[in-house]
Amino acid sequence: MGHAVRANYLYAGVADVYAETGEELLMENLESIWRDIVFRKMYITGACGALYDGTSPDGTNYEPDSIQKIHQSYGRPYQLPNSTAHNETCANIGNLLFNWRMFQTTGEAKYAEPIETCMYNSILSGISLDGKKYFYTNPLRLSDDLPYTLRWPKERMEYISCFCCPPNTLRTVCQAQNYAYAVGEKGIICNMYGGSQLKTTWNGEKIELSQVSDYPWDGAVAITVDRAPKKKAFALSLRVPEWCEQATLAVNGEPVAVNVQPNTFVDVERVWKKGDVVSFVMDMPVRLIESHPLLEETRNQIAVKRGPLVYCLENMDIEGGHKIDNVVILASIELTPKKIAIEGSPIVALEGTALLSEKVDWENVLYRDLTQADQPVKIRLIPYYAWGNRGKSEMTVWMPLAR
């Protein structure tokens, strides 16, 4: 509760205290707070802090005639507006830091999932693809028709008056490698995938690994053992992300039977030798995501994910340049991955055909008879972190669903 940035940094600090003291009540409270965030108050992008300012009905010593001011804060459970979402980048970084410490103290894969979600979505979105412009807030919808002015500009800025977010974003992105691996009791834990080299020690033994992967665009990962203890077995623990339901594993080309369960680790333990190669291939389908029924803003809407990435729609990626509010997504839509570049940055977009309500006109209309979207329209979805890099645009993560 309260100011989301301060709250998340506080929770991260309490997790540090628990790591030093082992006080069980601290972990009970942290786990309760974590469940409240992840299951009731966190955006699909991992962002936190739904409300910019207002009044809280849940303030300390609440009385009907006395209300408490709130600022950049968590709201009530399932209170997750999209157009007015504050989601300060520093709060999202705090969410990552909190989950990292929870992972360090428990070794549970469920805490690594928000780390990856935040890193690829609600943190990376805070900086432009060329590294020169910033967002302070990270809304999930931007409409030209919103009838009031938001607190911060609708376009990326080279300078923002909030001094914390730009350096904090850059520092976090530059430290991404720190979250890729961990050393556990059984061996080396792989949390995040991507091209990397690891040099570390385990039980006094030197271990070196190199990883080749086009992740997050592709689910294929190859890890080569460059140095390993002689005659001493250790485990290589590979994280199965929440979105992965099917995967194959092989060592030196020989298949290894695995029971793939999302939010767990697959352990491969053996005496390794230099040159051994582990191939881990995760299926990465396009997924349509729906929200909890109590999340009113996104009832009967869907978001699109592929791997760890949340996708969004900008109006320039709608055939004919139509407004985002006129696009409806079929439950049977087929979205095809396609490699493109935005501002020189290679990404994988998703292309498909949606439906369009071409004659929609809401001028001086609040309610009206139901209309049907029946005109096919080609759309292209891009990763959420890449939005706002082609000039001012409308954008949405959640889109109406036609079953």
Sequence and secondary structure as in RCSB ss.txt:
>XXXX:A:sequence
MGHAVRANYLYAGVADVYAETGEELLMENLESIWRDIVFRKMYITGACGALYDGTSPDGTNYEPDSIQKIHQSYG
RPYQLPNSTAHNETCANIGNLLFNWRMFQTTGEAKYAEPIETCMYNSILSGISLDGKKYFYTNPLRLSDDLPYTL
RWPKERMEYISCFCCPPNTLRTVCQAQNYAYAVGEKGIICNMYGGSQLKTTWNGEKIELSQVSDYPWDGAVAITV
DRAPKKKAFALSLRVPEWCEQATLAVNGEPVAVNVQPNTFVDVERVWKKGDVVSFVMDMPVRLIESHPLLEETRN
QIAVKRGPLVYCLENMDIEGGHKIDNVVILASIELTPKKIAIEGSPIVALEGTALLSEKVDWENVLYRDLTQADQ
PVKIRLIPYYAWGNRGKSEMTVWMPLAR
>XXXX:A:secstr
  BHHHHHHHHHHHHHHHHHH  HHHHHHHHHHHHHIIIII  TTS    EEEEEETT TT BTTB EEEEEE  
STT   STT    HHHHHHHHHHHHHHHHHH  GGGHHHHHHIIIIIIGGGB TTSS B SS  SEE TT SS  
SS SS BS  S SSHHHHHHHHHHTGGGGTEEE SSEEEE S SSEEEEEEETTEEEEEEEEE TTS  EEEEEE
EE  TT  EEEEEEE TT   EEEEETTEEE     TTEEEEEEE   TT EEEEEE   EEEE   TT GGGTT
EEEEEETTEEEEEEGGGBGGG  GGGEEEETT   EEEEEEETTEEEEEEEEEEEE TT   TT S        E
EEEEEEEEGGGTTSSSS  EES EEEE 
